[in-house]
Amino acid sequence: MAISQDPQSALAAEALERLGRLSLRELSMDDLLQTVADLTNRAMPGDPETSVTLLVRNRPTTVATTGQLAVDLDESQYDRGHGPCLHAARSGELTEIADTRTETRWPDYLPRAVEHGNLSSLSVPLVIDEDDQVTGALNIYARRAHAFDEDSRAAATRFGPYASVAAGNLYAYRSARRTADNLQAALESRAVIDQAKGVLMERYRLTPDQAFQMLARASMNANRKVRDVADELVRTGEFPVAAPRGPERRSGPASAPGRPGPGAPRHS
């Protein structure tokens, strides 16, 4: 559908043209998403504020915004668990409120919108990663009632794919970063646990399995993570429980907590 050449439509066409020239080579993912919000805001009628909601497994967050009005209205919906932006993100439906003073949906949210000076809104659904349950919405909060006509709705829906790509890239980056951080933490934990096992194996003449069982029991008894028990042992040489007794010990009597028994080898 062609956009008519009134001033507002001309702004929308210019904004879409600018978005079409943007790429991640020019901007970070956060900056690209903010640029989508800024250009959408500039092109839409009704003196609006714009935000982008990211909904990950039904947990919402605002990842870009053009002003405090949009932040307040997004968070008001998040607190209540419903509202136009969440409805668009969950249902995949373009969601419009023509006049917040007369709208009958979401009656506990709408007075808050009116109080903040938001008299109409338009939320464009964003499809990001259905398999991973990630959706979103591009939200436009106007300060006048009936702000959106057929042309502005058409323009807003054309901004949607740009916001979807930017939000999807941001989510993918954050997920990859979390995976990398978790992997690094796991590798560090494994390294310190292996070092602690080595200390126990030498100190009490244990097998690797016996040394790990000893760490695991100490973890349960002290209500601490195995990694934390291992780290303390590696750093200080102190161990929170006595040396193993019975068949788990190869040689040497039990020791007091934190130091080897008289029959165990001593190390400086």
Buried (B, 14 or more C-beta within 10 A) or exposed (E): EEBEEEEBBEBBBEBBEBBEEBEEEEBEBBBBBBBBBBBBBBBBBBEBBBBBBBBBEEEBEBBBBBBEBBBBBBBBBBEEEBBBBBBBBBEBEBBBBBBBEEBEEBEEBBEBBEEBBBBBBBBBBBBBBEEEEBBBBBBBBBBBBEBBEEBBBBBBBBBBBBBBBBBBBBBBBBBEEEEEEEEEEEEEBEEBBBBBBEBBBEBBBBEEEBBBBBBEBBBEEEEBEBBBBBBBBBEEEEBBBBBBEEEBBEEBEBBEEBEBBEBBEEEE
